[in-house]
Structure formats: structure tokens, C-alpha cells
Amino acid sequence: MLQKSTAQFLVPAVRSLVHRRCQSVVSSPPTQKVSTAEKIILGGGMCAASLFIPAWVLYHIREYRGLK
């Protein structure tokens, strides 16, 4: 009995949350153009950030293997 009444209250609340979440999508062209220099700087930063840890591991591989 309690499960049925709880479900009656929760289902509309969950549906309204899902519906609100989907309304924030904007499908239109950008309003401000990003410069080429900014794209290059940000892209380079993302590449450097994603390669930092593998480079660190390769640089210290002898220490990890105990060959020092």
C-alpha cells in the first residue's frame, strides 16, 4: 500500500525533472566567434594536460622498475 502511494508522488516529480533538464539545450549557431589563436592555445593546453602523466611515467620508468 505504501509503495503504491509513494510511486504516485515520485513518478510525476521525476518526469518533471527529466523534462526540465532537456529544456536547457540550445541548438543555434554560436553568438561569439572564438579566435584562431585562442583555439590553438586552448587545444595545446588540453594536449599538454592529457600527455603530462604518461610523459611523467615514462621519464621515471627506471625508478618504478627499481633499476636505479
Predicted model as a PDB file, atoms N, CA, C, CB and O in Angstrom, pLDDT in the B-factor column:
MODEL        1                                                                  
ATOM      1  N   MET A   1       0.825  -1.187   0.000  1.00 55.00           N  
ATOM      2  CA  MET A   1       0.000   0.000   0.000  1.00 55.00           C  
ATOM      3  C   MET A   1       0.870   1.252   0.000  1.00 55.00           C  
ATOM      4  CB  MET A   1      -0.939  -0.003   1.204  1.00 55.00           C  
ATOM      5  O   MET A   1       0.628   2.182  -0.769  1.00 55.00           O  
ATOM      6  N   LEU A   2       1.885   1.275   0.865  1.00 59.00           N  
ATOM      7  CA  LEU A   2       2.761   2.431   0.959  1.00 59.00           C  
ATOM      8  C   LEU A   2       3.580   2.613  -0.327  1.00 59.00           C  
ATOM      9  CB  LEU A   2       3.691   2.288   2.166  1.00 59.00           C  
ATOM     10  O   LEU A   2       3.848   3.738  -0.748  1.00 59.00           O  
ATOM     11  N   GLN A   3       3.969   1.506  -0.935  1.00 65.00           N  
ATOM     12  CA  GLN A   3       4.759   1.589  -2.157  1.00 65.00           C  
ATOM     13  C   GLN A   3       3.959   2.209  -3.298  1.00 65.00           C  
ATOM     14  CB  GLN A   3       5.254   0.205  -2.559  1.00 65.00           C  
ATOM     15  O   GLN A   3       4.499   2.989  -4.082  1.00 65.00           O  
ATOM     16  N   LYS A   4       2.700   1.873  -3.392  1.00 66.00           N  
ATOM     17  CA  LYS A   4       1.868   2.394  -4.463  1.00 66.00           C  
ATOM     18  C   LYS A   4       1.655   3.895  -4.307  1.00 66.00           C  
ATOM     19  CB  LYS A   4       0.526   1.669  -4.493  1.00 66.00           C  
ATOM     20  O   LYS A   4       1.717   4.624  -5.297  1.00 66.00           O  
ATOM     21  N   SER A   5       1.406   4.371  -3.102  1.00 71.00           N  
ATOM     22  CA  SER A   5       1.183   5.799  -2.890  1.00 71.00           C  
ATOM     23  C   SER A   5       2.487   6.582  -3.073  1.00 71.00           C  
ATOM     24  CB  SER A   5       0.601   6.049  -1.484  1.00 71.00           C  
ATOM     25  O   SER A   5       2.469   7.711  -3.565  1.00 71.00           O  
ATOM     26  N   THR A   6       3.611   5.988  -2.680  1.00 69.00           N  
ATOM     27  CA  THR A   6       4.895   6.646  -2.867  1.00 69.00           C  
ATOM     28  C   THR A   6       5.200   6.783  -4.351  1.00 69.00           C  
ATOM     29  CB  THR A   6       6.013   5.868  -2.157  1.00 69.00           C  
ATOM     30  O   THR A   6       5.681   7.825  -4.796  1.00 69.00           O  
ATOM     31  N   ALA A   7       4.925   5.752  -5.103  1.00 67.00           N  
ATOM     32  CA  ALA A   7       5.164   5.796  -6.536  1.00 67.00           C  
ATOM     33  C   ALA A   7       4.295   6.847  -7.205  1.00 67.00           C  
ATOM     34  CB  ALA A   7       4.910   4.435  -7.158  1.00 67.00           C  
ATOM     35  O   ALA A   7       4.726   7.485  -8.166  1.00 67.00           O  
ATOM     36  N   GLN A   8       3.077   7.035  -6.711  1.00 70.00           N  
ATOM     37  CA  GLN A   8       2.190   8.037  -7.308  1.00 70.00           C  
ATOM     38  C   GLN A   8       2.749   9.445  -7.120  1.00 70.00           C  
ATOM     39  CB  GLN A   8       0.785   7.942  -6.696  1.00 70.00           C  
ATOM     40  O   GLN A   8       2.521  10.308  -7.968  1.00 70.00           O  
ATOM     41  N   PHE A   9       3.464   9.694  -6.047  1.00 66.00           N  
ATOM     42  CA  PHE A   9       4.043  11.012  -5.817  1.00 66.00           C  
ATOM     43  C   PHE A   9       5.394  11.186  -6.517  1.00 66.00           C  
ATOM     44  CB  PHE A   9       4.202  11.248  -4.329  1.00 66.00           C  
ATOM     45  O   PHE A   9       5.715  12.282  -6.978  1.00 66.00           O  
ATOM     46  N   LEU A  10       6.187  10.113  -6.598  1.00 68.00           N  
ATOM     47  CA  LEU A  10       7.533  10.231  -7.151  1.00 68.00           C  
ATOM     48  C   LEU A  10       7.575  10.277  -8.674  1.00 68.00           C  
ATOM     49  CB  LEU A  10       8.365   9.091  -6.675  1.00 68.00           C  
ATOM     50  O   LEU A  10       8.408  10.983  -9.242  1.00 68.00           O  
ATOM     51  N   VAL A  11       6.709   9.552  -9.334  1.00 69.00           N  
ATOM     52  CA  VAL A  11       6.763   9.481 -10.797  1.00 69.00           C  
ATOM     53  C   VAL A  11       6.557  10.849 -11.440  1.00 69.00           C  
ATOM     54  CB  VAL A  11       5.712   8.505 -11.315  1.00 69.00           C  
ATOM     55  O   VAL A  11       7.342  11.197 -12.322  1.00 69.00           O  
ATOM     56  N   PRO A  12       5.563  11.648 -11.066  1.00 69.00           N  
ATOM     57  CA  PRO A  12       5.446  12.979 -11.685  1.00 69.00           C  
ATOM     58  C   PRO A  12       6.638  13.888 -11.369  1.00 69.00           C  
ATOM     59  CB  PRO A  12       4.163  13.652 -11.221  1.00 69.00           C  
ATOM     60  O   PRO A  12       7.040  14.689 -12.212  1.00 69.00           O  
ATOM     61  N   ALA A  13       7.195  13.772 -10.184  1.00 65.00           N  
ATOM     62  CA  ALA A  13       8.341  14.601  -9.823  1.00 65.00           C  
ATOM     63  C   ALA A  13       9.552  14.248 -10.680  1.00 65.00           C  
ATOM     64  CB  ALA A  13       8.677  14.434  -8.335  1.00 65.00           C  
ATOM     65  O   ALA A  13      10.260  15.138 -11.152  1.00 65.00           O  
ATOM     66  N   VAL A  14       9.790  12.966 -10.881  1.00 64.00           N  
ATOM     67  CA  VAL A  14      10.924  12.527 -11.693  1.00 64.00           C  
ATOM     68  C   VAL A  14      10.719  12.945 -13.140  1.00 64.00           C  
ATOM     69  CB  VAL A  14      11.110  10.997 -11.595  1.00 64.00           C  
ATOM     70  O   VAL A  14      11.665  13.387 -13.793  1.00 64.00           O  
ATOM     71  N   ARG A  15       9.516  12.816 -13.647  1.00 66.00           N  
ATOM     72  CA  ARG A  15       9.246  13.219 -15.030  1.00 66.00           C  
ATOM     73  C   ARG A  15       9.468  14.714 -15.224  1.00 66.00           C  
ATOM     74  CB  ARG A  15       7.814  12.849 -15.424  1.00 66.00           C  
ATOM     75  O   ARG A  15       9.996  15.127 -16.256  1.00 66.00           O  
ATOM     76  N   SER A  16       9.083  15.513 -14.273  1.00 64.00           N  
ATOM     77  CA  SER A  16       9.274  16.954 -14.418  1.00 64.00           C  
ATOM     78  C   SER A  16      10.753  17.314 -14.366  1.00 64.00           C  
ATOM     79  CB  SER A  16       8.508  17.708 -13.327  1.00 64.00           C  
ATOM     80  O   SER A  16      11.178  18.245 -15.050  1.00 64.00           O  
ATOM     81  N   LEU A  17      11.553  16.596 -13.567  1.00 63.00           N  
ATOM     82  CA  LEU A  17      12.994  16.856 -13.526  1.00 63.00           C  
ATOM     83  C   LEU A  17      13.659  16.516 -14.848  1.00 63.00           C  
ATOM     84  CB  LEU A  17      13.647  16.061 -12.400  1.00 63.00           C  
ATOM     85  O   LEU A  17      14.509  17.262 -15.334  1.00 63.00           O  
ATOM     86  N   VAL A  18      13.272  15.395 -15.427  1.00 59.00           N  
ATOM     87  CA  VAL A  18      13.850  14.983 -16.701  1.00 59.00           C  
ATOM     88  C   VAL A  18      13.458  15.974 -17.779  1.00 59.00           C  
ATOM     89  CB  VAL A  18      13.396  13.559 -17.082  1.00 59.00           C  
ATOM     90  O   VAL A  18      14.281  16.326 -18.624  1.00 59.00           O  
ATOM     91  N   HIS A  19      12.221  16.426 -17.762  1.00 55.00           N  
ATOM     92  CA  HIS A  19      11.747  17.366 -18.773  1.00 55.00           C  
ATOM     93  C   HIS A  19      12.473  18.700 -18.648  1.00 55.00           C  
ATOM     94  CB  HIS A  19      10.231  17.572 -18.648  1.00 55.00           C  
ATOM     95  O   HIS A  19      12.836  19.281 -19.670  1.00 55.00           O  
ATOM     96  N   ARG A  20      12.696  19.200 -17.462  1.00 54.00           N  
ATOM     97  CA  ARG A  20      13.402  20.463 -17.258  1.00 54.00           C  
ATOM     98  C   ARG A  20      14.854  20.362 -17.717  1.00 54.00           C  
ATOM     99  CB  ARG A  20      13.343  20.874 -15.784  1.00 54.00           C  
ATOM    100  O   ARG A  20      15.405  21.316 -18.266  1.00 54.00           O  
ATOM    101  N   ARG A  21      15.455  19.232 -17.496  1.00 53.00           N  
ATOM    102  CA  ARG A  21      16.845  19.058 -17.867  1.00 53.00           C  
ATOM    103  C   ARG A  21      17.012  19.146 -19.389  1.00 53.00           C  
ATOM    104  CB  ARG A  21      17.370  17.715 -17.344  1.00 53.00           C  
ATOM    105  O   ARG A  21      18.022  19.665 -19.866  1.00 53.00           O  
ATOM    106  N   CYS A  22      16.064  18.662 -20.131  1.00 55.00           N  
ATOM    107  CA  CYS A  22      16.157  18.665 -21.588  1.00 55.00           C  
ATOM    108  C   CYS A  22      15.849  20.033 -22.189  1.00 55.00           C  
ATOM    109  CB  CYS A  22      15.216  17.634 -22.165  1.00 55.00           C  
ATOM    110  O   CYS A  22      16.164  20.266 -23.356  1.00 55.00           O  
ATOM    111  N   GLN A  23      15.257  20.923 -21.445  1.00 61.00           N  
ATOM    112  CA  GLN A  23      14.893  22.219 -21.991  1.00 61.00           C  
ATOM    113  C   GLN A  23      16.081  23.166 -22.098  1.00 61.00           C  
ATOM    114  CB  GLN A  23      13.825  22.844 -21.144  1.00 61.00           C  
ATOM    115  O   GLN A  23      15.974  24.187 -22.777  1.00 61.00           O  
ATOM    116  N   SER A  24      17.182  22.875 -21.470  1.00 66.00           N  
ATOM    117  CA  SER A  24      18.311  23.789 -21.466  1.00 66.00           C  
ATOM    118  C   SER A  24      19.205  23.637 -22.696  1.00 66.00           C  
ATOM    119  CB  SER A  24      19.123  23.578 -20.222  1.00 66.00           C  
ATOM    120  O   SER A  24      20.213  24.335 -22.805  1.00 66.00           O  
ATOM    121  N   VAL A  25      18.862  22.753 -23.615  1.00 69.00           N  
ATOM    122  CA  VAL A  25      19.676  22.542 -24.801  1.00 69.00           C  
ATOM    123  C   VAL A  25      19.421  23.674 -25.790  1.00 69.00           C  
ATOM    124  CB  VAL A  25      19.372  21.165 -25.445  1.00 69.00           C  
ATOM    125  O   VAL A  25      18.274  23.976 -26.120  1.00 69.00           O  
ATOM    126  N   VAL A  26      20.497  24.295 -26.259  1.00 72.00           N  
ATOM    127  CA  VAL A  26      20.386  25.378 -27.228  1.00 72.00           C  
ATOM    128  C   VAL A  26      21.020  24.902 -28.525  1.00 72.00           C  
ATOM    129  CB  VAL A  26      21.068  26.694 -26.707  1.00 72.00           C  
ATOM    130  O   VAL A  26      22.218  24.620 -28.574  1.00 72.00           O  
ATOM    131  N   SER A  27      20.224  24.814 -29.560  1.00 80.00           N  
ATOM    132  CA  SER A  27      20.750  24.358 -30.849  1.00 80.00           C  
ATOM    133  C   SER A  27      20.691  25.513 -31.844  1.00 80.00           C  
ATOM    134  CB  SER A  27      19.948  23.126 -31.381  1.00 80.00           C  
ATOM    135  O   SER A  27      19.795  25.598 -32.684  1.00 80.00           O  
ATOM    136  N   SER A  28      21.657  26.379 -31.721  1.00 85.00           N  
ATOM    137  CA  SER A  28      21.750  27.507 -32.638  1.00 85.00           C  
ATOM    138  C   SER A  28      23.222  27.811 -32.865  1.00 85.00           C  
ATOM    139  CB  SER A  28      20.993  28.759 -32.085  1.00 85.00           C  
ATOM    140  O   SER A  28      24.071  27.324 -32.118  1.00 85.00           O  
ATOM    141  N   PRO A  29      23.537  28.591 -33.864  1.00 86.00           N  
ATOM    142  CA  PRO A  29      24.940  28.941 -34.080  1.00 86.00           C  
ATOM    143  C   PRO A  29      25.491  29.747 -32.904  1.00 86.00           C  
ATOM    144  CB  PRO A  29      25.097  29.735 -35.386  1.00 86.00           C  
ATOM    145  O   PRO A  29      24.725  30.399 -32.195  1.00 86.00           O  
ATOM    146  N   PRO A  30      26.796  29.712 -32.690  1.00 82.00           N  
ATOM    147  CA  PRO A  30      27.375  30.473 -31.584  1.00 82.00           C  
ATOM    148  C   PRO A  30      27.163  31.971 -31.771  1.00 82.00           C  
ATOM    149  CB  PRO A  30      28.868  30.168 -31.453  1.00 82.00           C  
ATOM    150  O   PRO A  30      27.134  32.473 -32.895  1.00 82.00           O  
ATOM    151  N   THR A  31      27.018  32.666 -30.663  1.00 85.00           N  
ATOM    152  CA  THR A  31      26.801  34.108 -30.737  1.00 85.00           C  
ATOM    153  C   THR A  31      28.116  34.884 -30.763  1.00 85.00           C  
ATOM    154  CB  THR A  31      25.955  34.567 -29.562  1.00 85.00           C  
ATOM    155  O   THR A  31      28.145  36.025 -31.222  1.00 85.00           O  
ATOM    156  N   GLN A  32      29.213  34.280 -30.273  1.00 90.00           N  
ATOM    157  CA  GLN A  32      30.518  34.938 -30.280  1.00 90.00           C  
ATOM    158  C   GLN A  32      31.534  34.022 -30.961  1.00 90.00           C  
ATOM    159  CB  GLN A  32      30.976  35.294 -28.828  1.00 90.00           C  
ATOM    160  O   GLN A  32      31.598  32.830 -30.661  1.00 90.00           O  
ATOM    161  N   LYS A  33      32.312  34.570 -31.862  1.00 92.00           N  
ATOM    162  CA  LYS A  33      33.315  33.786 -32.574  1.00 92.00           C  
ATOM    163  C   LYS A  33      34.566  33.641 -31.701  1.00 92.00           C  
ATOM    164  CB  LYS A  33      33.666  34.447 -33.937  1.00 92.00           C  
ATOM    165  O   LYS A  33      35.017  34.605 -31.082  1.00 92.00           O  
ATOM    166  N   VAL A  34      35.116  32.435 -31.663  1.00 93.00           N  
ATOM    167  CA  VAL A  34      36.357  32.176 -30.926  1.00 93.00           C  
ATOM    168  C   VAL A  34      37.503  32.350 -31.906  1.00 93.00           C  
ATOM    169  CB  VAL A  34      36.368  30.734 -30.277  1.00 93.00           C  
ATOM    170  O   VAL A  34      37.486  31.777 -32.995  1.00 93.00           O  
ATOM    171  N   SER A  35      38.497  33.137 -31.526  1.00 96.00           N  
ATOM    172  CA  SER A  35      39.611  33.420 -32.430  1.00 96.00           C  
ATOM    173  C   SER A  35      40.480  32.176 -32.624  1.00 96.00           C  
ATOM    174  CB  SER A  35      40.461  34.586 -31.887  1.00 96.00           C  
ATOM    175  O   SER A  35      40.488  31.263 -31.799  1.00 96.00           O  
ATOM    176  N   THR A  36      41.208  32.172 -33.739  1.00 97.00           N  
ATOM    177  CA  THR A  36      42.095  31.046 -34.050  1.00 97.00           C  
ATOM    178  C   THR A  36      43.197  30.913 -33.013  1.00 97.00           C  
ATOM    179  CB  THR A  36      42.707  31.215 -35.441  1.00 97.00           C  
ATOM    180  O   THR A  36      43.553  29.801 -32.623  1.00 97.00           O  
ATOM    181  N   ALA A  37      43.737  32.033 -32.567  1.00 97.00           N  
ATOM    182  CA  ALA A  37      44.803  31.986 -31.551  1.00 97.00           C  
ATOM    183  C   ALA A  37      44.290  31.345 -30.260  1.00 97.00           C  
ATOM    184  CB  ALA A  37      45.343  33.411 -31.260  1.00 97.00           C  
ATOM    185  O   ALA A  37      44.987  30.546 -29.635  1.00 97.00           O  
ATOM    186  N   GLU A  38      43.073  31.701 -29.870  1.00 97.00           N  
ATOM    187  CA  GLU A  38      42.507  31.116 -28.648  1.00 97.00           C  
ATOM    188  C   GLU A  38      42.276  29.626 -28.812  1.00 97.00           C  
ATOM    189  CB  GLU A  38      41.194  31.809 -28.278  1.00 97.00           C  
ATOM    190  O   GLU A  38      42.496  28.861 -27.873  1.00 97.00           O  
ATOM    191  N   LYS A  39      41.835  29.201 -29.988  1.00 96.00           N  
ATOM    192  CA  LYS A  39      41.644  27.769 -30.247  1.00 96.00           C  
ATOM    193  C   LYS A  39      42.966  27.016 -30.153  1.00 96.00           C  
ATOM    194  CB  LYS A  39      41.013  27.553 -31.632  1.00 96.00           C  
ATOM    195  O   LYS A  39      43.032  25.924 -29.588  1.00 96.00           O  
ATOM    196  N   ILE A  40      44.026  27.616 -30.719  1.00 98.00           N  
ATOM    197  CA  ILE A  40      45.334  26.957 -30.691  1.00 98.00           C  
ATOM    198  C   ILE A  40      45.871  26.872 -29.266  1.00 98.00           C  
ATOM    199  CB  ILE A  40      46.332  27.706 -31.588  1.00 98.00           C  
ATOM    200  O   ILE A  40      46.391  25.833 -28.860  1.00 98.00           O  
ATOM    201  N   ILE A  41      45.748  27.954 -28.508  1.00 98.00           N  
ATOM    202  CA  ILE A  41      46.235  27.957 -27.127  1.00 98.00           C  
ATOM    203  C   ILE A  41      45.476  26.950 -26.275  1.00 98.00           C  
ATOM    204  CB  ILE A  41      46.110  29.356 -26.518  1.00 98.00           C  
ATOM    205  O   ILE A  41      46.083  26.180 -25.531  1.00 98.00           O  
ATOM    206  N   LEU A  42      44.157  26.953 -26.380  1.00 97.00           N  
ATOM    207  CA  LEU A  42      43.362  26.018 -25.572  1.00 97.00           C  
ATOM    208  C   LEU A  42      43.581  24.572 -26.010  1.00 97.00           C  
ATOM    209  CB  LEU A  42      41.873  26.368 -25.667  1.00 97.00           C  
ATOM    210  O   LEU A  42      43.651  23.675 -25.169  1.00 97.00           O  
ATOM    211  N   GLY A  43      43.688  24.339 -27.310  1.00 97.00           N  
ATOM    212  CA  GLY A  43      43.955  22.987 -27.806  1.00 97.00           C  
ATOM    213  C   GLY A  43      45.311  22.481 -27.353  1.00 97.00           C  
ATOM    214  O   GLY A  43      45.451  21.321 -26.965  1.00 97.00           O  
ATOM    215  N   GLY A  44      46.317  23.360 -27.404  1.00 98.00           N  
ATOM    216  CA  GLY A  44      47.648  22.977 -26.927  1.00 98.00           C  
ATOM    217  C   GLY A  44      47.662  22.678 -25.444  1.00 98.00           C  
ATOM    218  O   GLY A  44      48.337  21.752 -24.994  1.00 98.00           O  
ATOM    219  N   GLY A  45      46.911  23.468 -24.679  1.00 97.00           N  
ATOM    220  CA  GLY A  45      46.812  23.207 -23.235  1.00 97.00           C  
ATOM    221  C   GLY A  45      46.152  21.874 -22.935  1.00 97.00           C  
ATOM    222  O   GLY A  45      46.578  21.150 -22.035  1.00 97.00           O  
ATOM    223  N   MET A  46      45.109  21.550 -23.691  1.00 98.00           N  
ATOM    224  CA  MET A  46      44.445  20.257 -23.475  1.00 98.00           C  
ATOM    225  C   MET A  46      45.355  19.098 -23.861  1.00 98.00           C  
ATOM    226  CB  MET A  46      43.138  20.183 -24.277  1.00 98.00           C  
ATOM    227  O   MET A  46      45.382  18.078 -23.172  1.00 98.00           O  
ATOM    228  N   CYS A  47      46.101  19.243 -24.957  1.00 98.00           N  
ATOM    229  CA  CYS A  47      47.045  18.189 -25.358  1.00 98.00           C  
ATOM    230  C   CYS A  47      48.147  18.011 -24.312  1.00 98.00           C  
ATOM    231  CB  CYS A  47      47.668  18.520 -26.731  1.00 98.00           C  
ATOM    232  O   CYS A  47      48.494  16.887 -23.949  1.00 98.00           O  
ATOM    233  N   ALA A  48      48.689  19.126 -23.837  1.00 97.00           N  
ATOM    234  CA  ALA A  48      49.746  19.050 -22.823  1.00 97.00           C  
ATOM    235  C   ALA A  48      49.232  18.420 -21.535  1.00 97.00           C  
ATOM    236  CB  ALA A  48      50.309  20.443 -22.534  1.00 97.00           C  
ATOM    237  O   ALA A  48      49.926  17.619 -20.908  1.00 97.00           O  
ATOM    238  N   ALA A  49      48.017  18.785 -21.144  1.00 96.00           N  
ATOM    239  CA  ALA A  49      47.457  18.228 -19.914  1.00 96.00           C  
ATOM    240  C   ALA A  49      47.211  16.729 -20.043  1.00 96.00           C  
ATOM    241  CB  ALA A  49      46.154  18.940 -19.554  1.00 96.00           C  
ATOM    242  O   ALA A  49      47.417  15.980 -19.089  1.00 96.00           O  
ATOM    243  N   SER A  50      46.769  16.288 -21.228  1.00 97.00           N  
ATOM    244  CA  SER A  50      46.488  14.859 -21.382  1.00 97.00           C  
ATOM    245  C   SER A  50      47.760  14.030 -21.549  1.00 97.00           C  
ATOM    246  CB  SER A  50      45.576  14.637 -22.575  1.00 97.00           C  
ATOM    247  O   SER A  50      47.744  12.823 -21.305  1.00 97.00           O  
ATOM    248  N   LEU A  51      48.853  14.654 -21.958  1.00 97.00           N  
ATOM    249  CA  LEU A  51      50.112  13.922 -22.141  1.00 97.00           C  
ATOM    250  C   LEU A  51      51.072  14.055 -20.968  1.00 97.00           C  
ATOM    251  CB  LEU A  51      50.794  14.399 -23.387  1.00 97.00           C  
ATOM    252  O   LEU A  51      52.119  13.407 -20.967  1.00 97.00           O  
ATOM    253  N   PHE A  52      50.755  14.864 -19.981  1.00 97.00           N  
ATOM    254  CA  PHE A  52      51.676  15.109 -18.874  1.00 97.00           C  
ATOM    255  C   PHE A  52      51.929  13.842 -18.045  1.00 97.00           C  
ATOM    256  CB  PHE A  52      51.126  16.213 -17.978  1.00 97.00           C  
ATOM    257  O   PHE A  52      53.083  13.505 -17.782  1.00 97.00           O  
ATOM    258  N   ILE A  53      50.883  13.149 -17.638  1.00 95.00           N  
ATOM    259  CA  ILE A  53      51.056  11.962 -16.786  1.00 95.00           C  
ATOM    260  C   ILE A  53      51.773  10.836 -17.523  1.00 95.00           C  
ATOM    261  CB  ILE A  53      49.699  11.466 -16.287  1.00 95.00           C  
ATOM    262  O   ILE A  53      52.690  10.252 -16.944  1.00 95.00           O  
ATOM    263  N   PRO A  54      51.411  10.485 -18.782  1.00 96.00           N  
ATOM    264  CA  PRO A  54      52.197   9.446 -19.466  1.00 96.00           C  
ATOM    265  C   PRO A  54      53.676   9.828 -19.640  1.00 96.00           C  
ATOM    266  CB  PRO A  54      51.586   9.159 -20.831  1.00 96.00           C  
ATOM    267  O   PRO A  54      54.552   8.969 -19.539  1.00 96.00           O  
ATOM    268  N   ALA A  55      53.952  11.105 -19.899  1.00 96.00           N  
ATOM    269  CA  ALA A  55      55.353  11.535 -20.030  1.00 96.00           C  
ATOM    270  C   ALA A  55      56.076  11.406 -18.694  1.00 96.00           C  
ATOM    271  CB  ALA A  55      55.432  12.995 -20.540  1.00 96.00           C  
ATOM    272  O   ALA A  55      57.239  11.004 -18.654  1.00 96.00           O  
ATOM    273  N   TRP A  56      55.401  11.742 -17.608  1.00 96.00           N  
ATOM    274  CA  TRP A  56      55.991  11.622 -16.277  1.00 96.00           C  
ATOM    275  C   TRP A  56      56.335  10.160 -15.974  1.00 96.00           C  
ATOM    276  CB  TRP A  56      55.027  12.182 -15.205  1.00 96.00           C  
ATOM    277  O   TRP A  56      57.409   9.866 -15.449  1.00 96.00           O  
ATOM    278  N   VAL A  57      55.434   9.264 -16.300  1.00 94.00           N  
ATOM    279  CA  VAL A  57      55.667   7.840 -16.037  1.00 94.00           C  
ATOM    280  C   VAL A  57      56.834   7.337 -16.874  1.00 94.00           C  
ATOM    281  CB  VAL A  57      54.395   7.009 -16.335  1.00 94.00           C  
ATOM    282  O   VAL A  57      57.695   6.619 -16.366  1.00 94.00           O  
ATOM    283  N   LEU A  58      56.874   7.706 -18.158  1.00 95.00           N  
ATOM    284  CA  LEU A  58      57.978   7.252 -18.998  1.00 95.00           C  
ATOM    285  C   LEU A  58      59.315   7.815 -18.544  1.00 95.00           C  
ATOM    286  CB  LEU A  58      57.727   7.636 -20.437  1.00 95.00           C  
ATOM    287  O   LEU A  58      60.337   7.136 -18.644  1.00 95.00           O  
ATOM    288  N   TYR A  59      59.323   9.039 -18.050  1.00 94.00           N  
ATOM    289  CA  TYR A  59      60.565   9.650 -17.568  1.00 94.00           C  
ATOM    290  C   TYR A  59      61.074   8.954 -16.308  1.00 94.00           C  
ATOM    291  CB  TYR A  59      60.350  11.142 -17.289  1.00 94.00           C  
ATOM    292  O   TYR A  59      62.284   8.843 -16.110  1.00 94.00           O  
ATOM    293  N   HIS A  60      60.165   8.485 -15.456  1.00 94.00           N  
ATOM    294  CA  HIS A  60      60.538   7.850 -14.191  1.00 94.00           C  
ATOM    295  C   HIS A  60      60.397   6.330 -14.222  1.00 94.00           C  
ATOM    296  CB  HIS A  60      59.694   8.409 -13.072  1.00 94.00           C  
ATOM    297  O   HIS A  60      60.292   5.713 -13.162  1.00 94.00           O  
ATOM    298  N   ILE A  61      60.392   5.711 -15.391  1.00 93.00           N  
ATOM    299  CA  ILE A  61      60.162   4.269 -15.501  1.00 93.00           C  
ATOM    300  C   ILE A  61      61.251   3.456 -14.796  1.00 93.00           C  
ATOM    301  CB  ILE A  61      60.086   3.865 -16.969  1.00 93.00           C  
ATOM    302  O   ILE A  61      60.970   2.384 -14.259  1.00 93.00           O  
ATOM    303  N   ARG A  62      62.473   3.947 -14.793  1.00 90.00           N  
ATOM    304  CA  ARG A  62      63.560   3.185 -14.117  1.00 90.00           C  
ATOM    305  C   ARG A  62      63.324   3.170 -12.607  1.00 90.00           C  
ATOM    306  CB  ARG A  62      64.968   3.810 -14.435  1.00 90.00           C  
ATOM    307  O   ARG A  62      63.568   2.156 -11.953  1.00 90.00           O  
ATOM    308  N   GLU A  63      62.861   4.268 -12.060  1.00 90.00           N  
ATOM    309  CA  GLU A  63      62.571   4.283 -10.635  1.00 90.00           C  
ATOM    310  C   GLU A  63      61.451   3.306 -10.285  1.00 90.00           C  
ATOM    311  CB  GLU A  63      62.198   5.692 -10.190  1.00 90.00           C  
ATOM    312  O   GLU A  63      61.505   2.633  -9.256  1.00 90.00           O  
ATOM    313  N   TYR A  64      60.444   3.233 -11.142  1.00 86.00           N  
ATOM    314  CA  TYR A  64      59.320   2.335 -10.887  1.00 86.00           C  
ATOM    315  C   TYR A  64      59.736   0.874 -10.975  1.00 86.00           C  
ATOM    316  CB  TYR A  64      58.193   2.610 -11.869  1.00 86.00           C  
ATOM    317  O   TYR A  64      59.200   0.030 -10.257  1.00 86.00           O  
ATOM    318  N   ARG A  65      60.685   0.573 -11.849  1.00 89.00           N  
ATOM    319  CA  ARG A  65      61.157  -0.807 -12.002  1.00 89.00           C  
ATOM    320  C   ARG A  65      62.234  -1.161 -10.979  1.00 89.00           C  
ATOM    321  CB  ARG A  65      61.697  -1.022 -13.411  1.00 89.00           C  
ATOM    322  O   ARG A  65      62.564  -2.334 -10.804  1.00 89.00           O  
ATOM    323  N   GLY A  66      62.772  -0.168 -10.315  1.00 87.00           N  
ATOM    324  CA  GLY A  66      63.818  -0.417  -9.324  1.00 87.00           C  
ATOM    325  C   GLY A  66      65.185  -0.603  -9.922  1.00 87.00           C  
ATOM    326  O   GLY A  66      66.012  -1.294  -9.326  1.00 87.00           O  
ATOM    327  N   LEU A  67      65.466  -0.023 -11.065  1.00 77.00           N  
ATOM    328  CA  LEU A  67      66.743  -0.185 -11.756  1.00 77.00           C  
ATOM    329  C   LEU A  67      67.724   0.932 -11.439  1.00 77.00           C  
ATOM    330  CB  LEU A  67      66.519  -0.250 -13.242  1.00 77.00           C  
ATOM    331  O   LEU A  67      68.797   0.979 -12.041  1.00 77.00           O  
ATOM    332  N   LYS A  68      67.412   1.800 -10.552  1.00 63.00           N  
ATOM    333  CA  LYS A  68      68.277   2.942 -10.278  1.00 63.00           C  
ATOM    334  C   LYS A  68      69.486   2.622  -9.488  1.00 63.00           C  
ATOM    335  CB  LYS A  68      67.538   3.968  -9.582  1.00 63.00           C  
ATOM    336  O   LYS A  68      70.287   3.510  -9.198  1.00 63.00           O  
TER     337      LYS A  68                                                      
ENDMDL                                                                          
END                                                                             
